Structures are given as C-alpha cells and as structure tokens.
Amino acid sequence: MRISTNSNMPKWLSKVADELEEQTVPSGDEDRGTYSIGETPENVIREAASEQCPGGYFIHIKNQADWDVIVNEVNKGIDPSLEAFTNSTFDETTGKCNIAVNELPILLRRLFESETEESWSLREDILSTLGIEEI
C-alpha cells in the first residue's frame, strides 16, 4: 500500500502513513499464481484453502450436472494414489458439500483426471475462488 505524504501533513499522521505502508493485509482473494492446466501444486491448493476456509471448503451444488460430477469423483473410493474422502461431508438432499482442506487436492486431481468439460469447469471454478488460475 502506498500512501502519499506531503510536507503540510502533521507529523503524527505522517508516522501513521509510514506504518500503514509497511503493512501487508491479505485480501482473501489474493492471486496465488497462474499454472498450466492440472499442474497447480497440491501445497499451493492446501495453503490457499487453509487460509481462506480452515473449516473446510464449502460448496452448495444447485444443478444436477455438477452434483453428478461430484458424486462420480467421490464414489471412486480409494484411487490409484491411495487417497479417498474420509473427512468431507456430502449431503445429497441439499446439495451441500464441505470438503476437508486436506482432501480438496484429491477432488481437484480427480476432476482433472476425468477429462470431461463439466469436471474441468468445476475444477476451474473451485481454483478461481482460491485465487489460482490454470491456463
């Protein structure tokens, strides 16, 4: 943050302006970088999710197509990477999902591996809310 000061500014206000200039305030929607499709490091995803949604990544799915994508990925059980969803919750009656921070990279990896337009679109939407862009 840059605050301009001038010689007519009282000393106390000038000091406050200098202190504010030194501070960095996270916005919650920081740009975490741009990556090639499917190559966002898991640690970047976990870090962003931990900072922005430490209680889990909440999604409210309102259309059947997106719900079908989520169900398909979650119901794969233990995948070849020996990972599964054990701490996340999925309510089919309301469409509400709370994905544990440590399991969000699993969902995003599976969405990428599915190679469907719906899966990739959902992945892109989730990453964008975390300030991550894939091109």
TIVO-2410 file (N, C-alpha, C; in nm, 3 decimals):
# residues 135
REC num residu      c1      c2      c3 atome chaine
REC   1      M   0.085  -0.116   0.000     N      A
REC   1      M   0.000   0.000   0.000    CA      A
REC   1      M   0.090   0.123   0.000     C      A
REC   2      R   0.061   0.217  -0.084     N      A
REC   2      R   0.140   0.340  -0.090    CA      A
REC   2      R   0.050   0.457  -0.057     C      A
REC   3      I   0.086   0.528   0.049     N      A
REC   3      I   0.012   0.647   0.090    CA      A
REC   3      I   0.102   0.766   0.067     C      A
REC   4      S   0.053   0.863  -0.008     N      A
REC   4      S   0.137   0.979  -0.035    CA      A
REC   4      S   0.133   1.074   0.084     C      A
REC   5      T   0.247   1.128   0.113     N      A
REC   5      T   0.257   1.225   0.221    CA      A
REC   5      T   0.309   1.356   0.163     C      A
REC   6      N   0.278   1.463   0.232     N      A
REC   6      N   0.332   1.590   0.188    CA      A
REC   6      N   0.383   1.666   0.309     C      A
REC   7      S   0.452   1.773   0.285     N      A
REC   7      S   0.517   1.848   0.392    CA      A
REC   7      S   0.416   1.917   0.484     C      A
REC   8      N   0.294   1.937   0.440     N      A
REC   8      N   0.191   2.001   0.523    CA      A
REC   8      N   0.120   1.903   0.616     C      A
REC   9      M   0.151   1.774   0.603     N      A
REC   9      M   0.085   1.672   0.684    CA      A
REC   9      M   0.142   1.676   0.825     C      A
REC  10      P   0.057   1.669   0.927     N      A
REC  10      P   0.107   1.664   1.065    CA      A
REC  10      P   0.198   1.544   1.084     C      A
REC  11      K   0.297   1.558   1.173     N      A
REC  11      K   0.395   1.451   1.194    CA      A
REC  11      K   0.329   1.320   1.236     C      A
REC  12      W   0.228   1.329   1.324     N      A
REC  12      W   0.165   1.205   1.372    CA      A
REC  12      W   0.096   1.131   1.258     C      A
REC  13      L   0.035   1.206   1.165     N      A
REC  13      L  -0.032   1.143   1.052    CA      A
REC  13      L   0.070   1.086   0.954     C      A
REC  14      S   0.179   1.154   0.937     N      A
REC  14      S   0.286   1.105   0.851    CA      A
REC  14      S   0.341   0.973   0.904     C      A
REC  15      K   0.355   0.964   1.039     N      A
REC  15      K   0.405   0.842   1.101    CA      A
REC  15      K   0.306   0.727   1.080     C      A
REC  16      V   0.177   0.755   1.094     N      A
REC  16      V   0.074   0.652   1.071    CA      A
REC  16      V   0.079   0.605   0.926     C      A
REC  17      A   0.095   0.699   0.834     N      A
REC  17      A   0.102   0.665   0.691    CA      A
REC  17      A   0.222   0.575   0.665     C      A
REC  18      D   0.335   0.606   0.727     N      A
REC  18      D   0.455   0.523   0.709    CA      A
REC  18      D   0.434   0.382   0.763     C      A
REC  19      E   0.367   0.371   0.880     N      A
REC  19      E   0.340   0.240   0.938    CA      A
REC  19      E   0.245   0.159   0.850     C      A
REC  20      L   0.143   0.224   0.797     N      A
REC  20      L   0.048   0.154   0.710    CA      A
REC  20      L   0.116   0.105   0.583     C      A
REC  21      E   0.208   0.182   0.533     N      A
REC  21      E   0.279   0.145   0.412    CA      A
REC  21      E   0.357   0.016   0.430     C      A
REC  22      E   0.406  -0.009   0.552     N      A
REC  22      E   0.486  -0.127   0.580    CA      A
REC  22      E   0.402  -0.251   0.601     C      A
REC  23      Q   0.272  -0.235   0.623     N      A
REC  23      Q   0.186  -0.349   0.650    CA      A
REC  23      Q   0.133  -0.410   0.521     C      A
REC  24      T   0.115  -0.541   0.526     N      A
REC  24      T   0.052  -0.613   0.417    CA      A
REC  24      T  -0.074  -0.677   0.472     C      A
REC  25      V  -0.185  -0.647   0.412     N      A
REC  25      V  -0.312  -0.701   0.457    CA      A
REC  25      V  -0.360  -0.802   0.354     C      A
REC  26      P  -0.372  -0.931   0.393     N      A
REC  26      P  -0.421  -1.029   0.297    CA      A
REC  26      P  -0.566  -1.001   0.262     C      A
REC  27      S  -0.600  -1.013   0.136     N      A
REC  27      S  -0.734  -0.979   0.091    CA      A
REC  27      S  -0.829  -1.098   0.092     C      A
REC  28      G  -0.777  -1.219   0.103     N      A
REC  28      G  -0.863  -1.336   0.097    CA      A
REC  28      G  -0.884  -1.383  -0.046     C      A
REC  29      D  -0.864  -1.293  -0.142     N      A
REC  29      D  -0.877  -1.333  -0.281    CA      A
REC  29      D  -0.748  -1.299  -0.356     C      A
REC  30      E  -0.639  -1.322  -0.285     N      A
REC  30      E  -0.507  -1.294  -0.342    CA      A
REC  30      E  -0.486  -1.378  -0.467     C      A
REC  31      D  -0.407  -1.325  -0.556     N      A
REC  31      D  -0.367  -1.400  -0.674    CA      A
REC  31      D  -0.255  -1.494  -0.632     C      A
REC  32      R  -0.278  -1.622  -0.641     N      A
REC  32      R  -0.179  -1.722  -0.600    CA      A
REC  32      R  -0.096  -1.771  -0.717     C      A
REC  33      G  -0.122  -1.717  -0.833     N      A
REC  33      G  -0.041  -1.753  -0.947    CA      A
REC  33      G  -0.120  -1.820  -1.058     C      A
REC  34      T  -0.052  -1.837  -1.168     N      A
REC  34      T  -0.109  -1.900  -1.286    CA      A
REC  34      T  -0.026  -2.024  -1.316     C      A
REC  35      Y  -0.095  -2.133  -1.342     N      A
REC  35      Y  -0.029  -2.260  -1.368    CA      A
REC  35      Y  -0.086  -2.322  -1.495     C      A
REC  36      S  -0.014  -2.416  -1.553     N      A
REC  36      S  -0.067  -2.493  -1.665    CA      A
REC  36      S  -0.179  -2.581  -1.612     C      A
REC  37      I  -0.273  -2.613  -1.697     N      A
REC  37      I  -0.389  -2.693  -1.656    CA      A
REC  37      I  -0.343  -2.824  -1.592     C      A
REC  38      G  -0.393  -2.846  -1.472     N      A
REC  38      G  -0.362  -2.969  -1.400    CA      A
REC  38      G  -0.231  -2.971  -1.326     C      A
REC  39      E  -0.155  -2.861  -1.329     N      A
REC  39      E  -0.022  -2.862  -1.270    CA      A
REC  39      E  -0.008  -2.772  -1.146     C      A
REC  40      T  -0.120  -2.726  -1.091     N      A
REC  40      T  -0.112  -2.647  -0.968    CA      A
REC  40      T  -0.064  -2.739  -0.856     C      A
REC  41      P   0.045  -2.704  -0.789     N      A
REC  41      P   0.097  -2.790  -0.681    CA      A
REC  41      P  -0.004  -2.805  -0.567     C      A
REC  42      E  -0.012  -2.926  -0.512     N      A
REC  42      E  -0.106  -2.952  -0.403    CA      A
REC  42      E  -0.081  -2.861  -0.284     C      A
REC  43      N   0.045  -2.828  -0.257     N      A
REC  43      N   0.074  -2.742  -0.142    CA      A
REC  43      N   0.017  -2.601  -0.162     C      A
REC  44      V   0.011  -2.554  -0.285     N      A
REC  44      V  -0.047  -2.423  -0.314    CA      A
REC  44      V  -0.198  -2.428  -0.288     C      A
REC  45      I  -0.261  -2.536  -0.330     N      A
REC  45      I  -0.405  -2.553  -0.308    CA      A
REC  45      I  -0.434  -2.562  -0.158     C      A
REC  46      R  -0.358  -2.645  -0.088     N      A
REC  46      R  -0.380  -2.661   0.057    CA      A
REC  46      R  -0.358  -2.530   0.132     C      A
REC  47      E  -0.254  -2.458   0.096     N      A
REC  47      E  -0.224  -2.331   0.162    CA      A
REC  47      E  -0.338  -2.231   0.142     C      A
REC  48      A  -0.385  -2.220   0.019     N      A
REC  48      A  -0.494  -2.127  -0.010    CA      A
REC  48      A  -0.621  -2.167   0.065     C      A
REC  49      A  -0.653  -2.296   0.063     N      A
REC  49      A  -0.773  -2.344   0.132    CA      A
REC  49      A  -0.760  -2.327   0.283     C      A
REC  50      S  -0.642  -2.354   0.338     N      A
REC  50      S  -0.621  -2.339   0.482    CA      A
REC  50      S  -0.641  -2.195   0.528     C      A
REC  51      E  -0.594  -2.102   0.447     N      A
REC  51      E  -0.607  -1.961   0.482    CA      A
REC  51      E  -0.750  -1.911   0.465     C      A
REC  52      Q  -0.816  -1.950   0.358     N      A
REC  52      Q  -0.946  -1.894   0.325    CA      A
REC  52      Q  -1.063  -1.971   0.384     C      A
REC  53      C  -1.046  -2.100   0.408     N      A
REC  53      C  -1.157  -2.180   0.460    CA      A
REC  53      C  -1.103  -2.292   0.549     C      A
REC  54      P  -1.048  -2.255   0.665     N      A
REC  54      P  -0.985  -2.354   0.753    CA      A
REC  54      P  -1.082  -2.463   0.802     C      A
REC  55      G  -1.212  -2.435   0.802     N      A
REC  55      G  -1.310  -2.533   0.845    CA      A
REC  55      G  -1.356  -2.625   0.734     C      A
REC  56      G  -1.298  -2.611   0.616     N      A
REC  56      G  -1.335  -2.692   0.501    CA      A
REC  56      G  -1.386  -2.603   0.389     C      A
REC  57      Y  -1.377  -2.654   0.269     N      A
REC  57      Y  -1.422  -2.580   0.150    CA      A
REC  57      Y  -1.569  -2.613   0.128     C      A
REC  58      F  -1.655  -2.514   0.145     N      A
REC  58      F  -1.799  -2.534   0.135    CA      A
REC  58      F  -1.847  -2.508  -0.007     C      A
REC  59      I  -1.925  -2.601  -0.060     N      A
REC  59      I  -1.987  -2.586  -0.191    CA      A
REC  59      I  -2.135  -2.618  -0.176     C      A
REC  60      H  -2.218  -2.536  -0.238     N      A
REC  60      H  -2.361  -2.566  -0.244    CA      A
REC  60      H  -2.395  -2.589  -0.391     C      A
REC  61      I  -2.407  -2.714  -0.428     N      A
REC  61      I  -2.434  -2.753  -0.566    CA      A
REC  61      I  -2.583  -2.737  -0.592     C      A
REC  62      K  -2.615  -2.661  -0.696     N      A
REC  62      K  -2.756  -2.634  -0.724    CA      A
REC  62      K  -2.805  -2.695  -0.855     C      A
REC  63      N  -2.717  -2.760  -0.930     N      A
REC  63      N  -2.766  -2.824  -1.052    CA      A
REC  63      N  -2.720  -2.969  -1.056     C      A
REC  64      Q  -2.803  -3.051  -1.119     N      A
REC  64      Q  -2.780  -3.195  -1.120    CA      A
REC  64      Q  -2.650  -3.235  -1.190     C      A
REC  65      A  -2.613  -3.164  -1.295     N      A
REC  65      A  -2.491  -3.198  -1.369    CA      A
REC  65      A  -2.368  -3.187  -1.279     C      A
REC  66      D  -2.356  -3.077  -1.204     N      A
REC  66      D  -2.242  -3.060  -1.114    CA      A
REC  66      D  -2.248  -3.162  -1.000     C      A
REC  67      W  -2.369  -3.190  -0.950     N      A
REC  67      W  -2.381  -3.289  -0.843    CA      A
REC  67      W  -2.335  -3.426  -0.892     C      A
REC  68      D  -2.373  -3.462  -1.015     N      A
REC  68      D  -2.332  -3.590  -1.071    CA      A
REC  68      D  -2.180  -3.599  -1.083     C      A
REC  69      V  -2.116  -3.488  -1.118     N      A
REC  69      V  -1.969  -3.486  -1.127    CA      A
REC  69      V  -1.908  -3.511  -0.990     C      A
REC  70      I  -1.958  -3.441  -0.887     N      A
REC  70      I  -1.906  -3.458  -0.751    CA      A
REC  70      I  -1.925  -3.603  -0.705     C      A
REC  71      V  -2.046  -3.656  -0.721     N      A
REC  71      V  -2.076  -3.792  -0.677    CA      A
REC  71      V  -1.985  -3.892  -0.747     C      A
REC  72      N  -1.965  -3.876  -0.875     N      A
REC  72      N  -1.880  -3.966  -0.952    CA      A
REC  72      N  -1.737  -3.968  -0.896     C      A
REC  73      E  -1.685  -3.850  -0.866     N      A
REC  73      E  -1.546  -3.842  -0.818    CA      A
REC  73      E  -1.533  -3.895  -0.675     C      A
REC  74      V  -1.628  -3.864  -0.591     N      A
REC  74      V  -1.622  -3.908  -0.451    CA      A
REC  74      V  -1.642  -4.058  -0.441     C      A
REC  75      N  -1.732  -4.112  -0.521     N      A
REC  75      N  -1.764  -4.255  -0.512    CA      A
REC  75      N  -1.657  -4.347  -0.572     C      A
REC  76      K  -1.549  -4.292  -0.620     N      A
REC  76      K  -1.440  -4.377  -0.670    CA      A
REC  76      K  -1.369  -4.449  -0.557     C      A
REC  77      G  -1.395  -4.406  -0.434     N      A
REC  77      G  -1.331  -4.470  -0.319    CA      A
REC  77      G  -1.182  -4.443  -0.317     C      A
REC  78      I  -1.105  -4.543  -0.280     N      A
REC  78      I  -0.959  -4.529  -0.277    CA      A
REC  78      I  -0.910  -4.536  -0.420     C      A
REC  79      D  -0.840  -4.434  -0.462     N      A
REC  79      D  -0.794  -4.427  -0.601    CA      A
REC  79      D  -0.651  -4.480  -0.614     C      A
REC  80      P  -0.597  -4.484  -0.736     N      A
REC  80      P  -0.460  -4.535  -0.756    CA      A
REC  80      P  -0.354  -4.460  -0.674     C      A
REC  81      S  -0.385  -4.337  -0.631     N      A
REC  81      S  -0.291  -4.263  -0.547    CA      A
REC  81      S  -0.308  -4.301  -0.399     C      A
REC  82      L  -0.395  -4.399  -0.374     N      A
REC  82      L  -0.427  -4.446  -0.239    CA      A
REC  82      L  -0.486  -4.336  -0.151     C      A
REC  83      E  -0.572  -4.254  -0.213     N      A
REC  83      E  -0.638  -4.147  -0.140    CA      A
REC  83      E  -0.788  -4.161  -0.155     C      A
REC  84      A  -0.860  -4.118  -0.050     N      A
REC  84      A  -1.006  -4.124  -0.051    CA      A
REC  84      A  -1.061  -4.011   0.035     C      A
REC  85      F  -1.192  -3.990   0.027     N      A
REC  85      F  -1.258  -3.888   0.108    CA      A
REC  85      F  -1.305  -3.952   0.238     C      A
REC  86      T  -1.245  -3.909   0.349     N      A
REC  86      T  -1.283  -3.966   0.479    CA      A
REC  86      T  -1.330  -3.859   0.578     C      A
REC  87      N  -1.297  -3.734   0.553     N      A
REC  87      N  -1.333  -3.626   0.647    CA      A
REC  87      N  -1.433  -3.527   0.588     C      A
REC  88      S  -1.465  -3.539   0.461     N      A
REC  88      S  -1.555  -3.445   0.395    CA      A
REC  88      S  -1.698  -3.495   0.409     C      A
REC  89      T  -1.794  -3.401   0.396     N      A
REC  89      T  -1.934  -3.438   0.403    CA      A
REC  89      T  -2.005  -3.395   0.275     C      A
REC  90      F  -2.097  -3.480   0.231     N      A
REC  90      F  -2.173  -3.456   0.109    CA      A
REC  90      F  -2.319  -3.490   0.138     C      A
REC  91      D  -2.408  -3.392   0.126     N      A
REC  91      D  -2.550  -3.412   0.155    CA      A
REC  91      D  -2.629  -3.406   0.025     C      A
REC  92      E  -2.671  -3.523  -0.022     N      A
REC  92      E  -2.741  -3.528  -0.150    CA      A
REC  92      E  -2.880  -3.464  -0.144     C      A
REC  93      T  -2.938  -3.451  -0.026     N      A
REC  93      T  -3.071  -3.392  -0.017    CA      A
REC  93      T  -3.068  -3.240  -0.033     C      A
REC  94      T  -2.956  -3.179   0.007     N      A
REC  94      T  -2.946  -3.032  -0.002    CA      A
REC  94      T  -2.845  -2.986  -0.106     C      A
REC  95      G  -2.757  -3.077  -0.149     N      A
REC  95      G  -2.652  -3.039  -0.243    CA      A
REC  95      G  -2.535  -2.969  -0.175     C      A
REC  96      K  -2.530  -2.975  -0.043     N      A
REC  96      K  -2.423  -2.907   0.030    CA      A
REC  96      K  -2.307  -3.003   0.055     C      A
REC  97      C  -2.187  -2.951   0.029     N      A
REC  97      C  -2.064  -3.027   0.048    CA      A
REC  97      C  -1.969  -2.945   0.134     C      A
REC  98      N  -1.902  -3.010   0.225     N      A
REC  98      N  -1.795  -2.947   0.300    CA      A
REC  98      N  -1.672  -3.036   0.282     C      A
REC  99      I  -1.582  -2.991   0.197     N      A
REC  99      I  -1.465  -3.071   0.162    CA      A
REC  99      I  -1.350  -3.032   0.253     C      A
REC 100      A  -1.298  -3.130   0.325     N      A
REC 100      A  -1.187  -3.106   0.417    CA      A
REC 100      A  -1.069  -3.048   0.339     C      A
REC 101      V  -0.999  -2.956   0.401     N      A
REC 101      V  -0.886  -2.888   0.336    CA      A
REC 101      V  -0.785  -2.988   0.282     C      A
REC 102      N  -0.754  -3.092   0.360     N      A
REC 102      N  -0.654  -3.190   0.315    CA      A
REC 102      N  -0.707  -3.279   0.203     C      A
REC 103      E  -0.839  -3.277   0.178     N      A
REC 103      E  -0.897  -3.359   0.072    CA      A
REC 103      E  -0.933  -3.280  -0.054     C      A
REC 104      L  -0.926  -3.149  -0.046     N      A
REC 104      L  -0.956  -3.067  -0.163    CA      A
REC 104      L  -0.863  -3.098  -0.281     C      A
REC 105      P  -0.732  -3.116  -0.259     N      A
REC 105      P  -0.646  -3.153  -0.372    CA      A
REC 105      P  -0.686  -3.287  -0.436     C      A
REC 106      I  -0.742  -3.378  -0.356     N      A
REC 106      I  -0.787  -3.506  -0.412    CA      A
REC 106      I  -0.900  -3.482  -0.511     C      A
REC 107      L  -0.998  -3.403  -0.469     N      A
REC 107      L  -1.111  -3.372  -0.557    CA      A
REC 107      L  -1.062  -3.302  -0.684     C      A
REC 108      L  -0.976  -3.204  -0.668     N      A
REC 108      L  -0.927  -3.129  -0.784    CA      A
REC 108      L  -0.846  -3.217  -0.878     C      A
REC 109      R  -0.766  -3.309  -0.824     N      A
REC 109      R  -0.691  -3.402  -0.909    CA      A
REC 109      R  -0.786  -3.494  -0.986     C      A
REC 110      R  -0.885  -3.547  -0.915     N      A
REC 110      R  -0.981  -3.636  -0.980    CA      A
REC 110      R  -1.062  -3.562  -1.087     C      A
REC 111      L  -1.099  -3.438  -1.059     N      A
REC 111      L  -1.172  -3.360  -1.160    CA      A
REC 111      L  -1.086  -3.342  -1.285     C      A
REC 112      F  -0.957  -3.318  -1.266     N      A
REC 112      F  -0.867  -3.303  -1.381    CA      A
REC 112      F  -0.854  -3.435  -1.457     C      A
REC 113      E  -0.837  -3.544  -1.384     N      A
REC 113      E  -0.817  -3.675  -1.447    CA      A
REC 113      E  -0.941  -3.723  -1.522     C      A
REC 114      S  -1.058  -3.672  -1.487     N      A
REC 114      S  -1.182  -3.715  -1.553    CA      A
REC 114      S  -1.189  -3.670  -1.698     C      A
REC 115      E  -1.122  -3.562  -1.728     N      A
REC 115      E  -1.112  -3.510  -1.865    CA      A
REC 115      E  -1.247  -3.485  -1.931     C      A
REC 116      T  -1.345  -3.442  -1.852     N      A
REC 116      T  -1.473  -3.402  -1.912    CA      A
REC 116      T  -1.485  -3.250  -1.897     C      A
REC 117      E  -1.562  -3.191  -1.983     N      A
REC 117      E  -1.580  -3.046  -1.977    CA      A
REC 117      E  -1.641  -3.003  -1.844     C      A
REC 118      E  -1.739  -3.081  -1.796     N      A
REC 118      E  -1.805  -3.049  -1.670    CA      A
REC 118      E  -1.707  -3.054  -1.553     C      A
REC 119      S  -1.622  -3.157  -1.552     N      A
REC 119      S  -1.524  -3.173  -1.444    CA      A
REC 119      S  -1.422  -3.060  -1.446     C      A
REC 120      W  -1.371  -3.030  -1.565     N      A
REC 120      W  -1.271  -2.924  -1.575    CA      A
REC 120      W  -1.330  -2.789  -1.540     C      A
REC 121      S  -1.455  -2.766  -1.576     N      A
REC 121      S  -1.521  -2.640  -1.544    CA      A
REC 121      S  -1.537  -2.624  -1.393     C      A
REC 122      L  -1.579  -2.732  -1.327     N      A
REC 122      L  -1.593  -2.728  -1.182    CA      A
REC 122      L  -1.458  -2.706  -1.115     C      A
REC 123      R  -1.355  -2.773  -1.164     N      A
REC 123      R  -1.219  -2.755  -1.111    CA      A
REC 123      R  -1.175  -2.610  -1.125     C      A
REC 124      E  -1.197  -2.553  -1.244     N      A
REC 124      E  -1.159  -2.414  -1.269    CA      A
REC 124      E  -1.233  -2.319  -1.175     C      A
REC 125      D  -1.361  -2.344  -1.153     N      A
REC 125      D  -1.440  -2.260  -1.063    CA      A
REC 125      D  -1.387  -2.265  -0.920     C      A
REC 126      I  -1.357  -2.385  -0.873     N      A
REC 126      I  -1.305  -2.400  -0.737    CA      A
REC 126      I  -1.170  -2.329  -0.723     C      A
REC 127      L  -1.080  -2.353  -0.817     N      A
REC 127      L  -0.949  -2.289  -0.811    CA      A
REC 127      L  -0.958  -2.137  -0.816     C      A
REC 128      S  -1.049  -2.085  -0.897     N      A
REC 128      S  -1.060  -1.939  -0.908    CA      A
REC 128      S  -1.104  -1.876  -0.777     C      A
REC 129      T  -1.187  -1.948  -0.699     N      A
REC 129      T  -1.228  -1.893  -0.569    CA      A
REC 129      T  -1.112  -1.891  -0.471     C      A
REC 130      L  -1.009  -1.970  -0.499     N      A
REC 130      L  -0.889  -1.973  -0.415    CA      A
REC 130      L  -0.780  -1.879  -0.466     C      A
REC 131      G  -0.810  -1.807  -0.575     N      A
REC 131      G  -0.712  -1.713  -0.631    CA      A
REC 131      G  -0.609  -1.782  -0.718     C      A
REC 132      I  -0.642  -1.900  -0.770     N      A
REC 132      I  -0.550  -1.978  -0.854    CA      A
REC 132      I  -0.608  -1.987  -0.994     C      A
REC 133      E  -0.524  -1.960  -1.093     N      A
REC 133      E  -0.569  -1.968  -1.232    CA      A
REC 133      E  -0.488  -2.074  -1.304     C      A
REC 134      E  -0.560  -2.153  -1.384     N      A
REC 134      E  -0.492  -2.250  -1.470    CA      A
REC 134      E  -0.528  -2.217  -1.614     C      A
REC 135      I  -0.425  -2.218  -1.699     N      A
REC 135      I  -0.447  -2.189  -1.842    CA      A
REC 135      I  -0.387  -2.298  -1.927     C      A
***
